[in-house]
Amino acid sequence: PDDVSHRFWCPRLAAFMERAGELATLPFTYAAEVTSETFNKEAFLASRGLTRGYWTQLSMLIPGPGTPRHPR
């Protein structure tokens, strides 16, 4: 797919980098949670409904797209 190619992401990431100073001032309310020593990535993603699409690649418990399903 086009949205995973270098050609797709490079200009977008360059635009983000140009605004790095501005982005650094945004009030991310989850910063303390995700930097905690007891941070639970799976619970964090699930509590925000981030269980589909690209987020599945960040999860060890949620099968990613194309993952074969094996009976347990």
N, C-alpha and C positions, 0 to 999 in steps of 0.2 A: 504493500500500500504506500501511497505517496507520503502519508503523514509519519512515516518512520524513516524517511530518507534524509540524508545529509542536506540535500538541496532544499527540503522543506524546513528543517529546523535551524540551519545555520543563520539565515537572516533574522529569524525570530529571536534566537538567543542573543545575537548581536544587538538587537533593539533593546532587549532586557538589560544587557550589560551597560548600554549607554545610560540607562536610568537606575543603575545600581544604588546610587546615593539616595534617590527618592524612594526606592523600594525598601531600603534599610530603615526608613523612618516609619514604615507601616506598623500599626499596633497588632502584631500577631499574638492573639490571646492564648495560643497553645504553646508558646515557646518554653515556659517553665515545665509543662507536662512532657514534651518530647525530649528535653534535656535532663530529665530526672533519672536517677540511677535505677528506679523501679519502673521505668517506661515500658509499657506493654504495647508493642506495635500492632498486634492483631486486634486488641480491644480498641485502640485508637482508630484504626481504619474502619472497623465494624460499627463503632458508635456514630460514625459520620456517614455511614452508608457507602463507603468507598470499597465496595466488594465486586466491582465489575470493571471491565476495560483495562486500561493501563495499570490501575491500582493493584490488580491481581498479581502483577509481577513483583510487587513489594511485599506480598504476603506469602508466608510459608504454609498457611492452612487452606487458602482458597485456590482451587485449581485454576491455572491460567488458560487462556484460549488455546484450544488444540490439545490440551492435556488429556491423554487417554484415561478413561475411567476404569478402575479395576475393582471388581467386587471384593468386599472385605470378608 
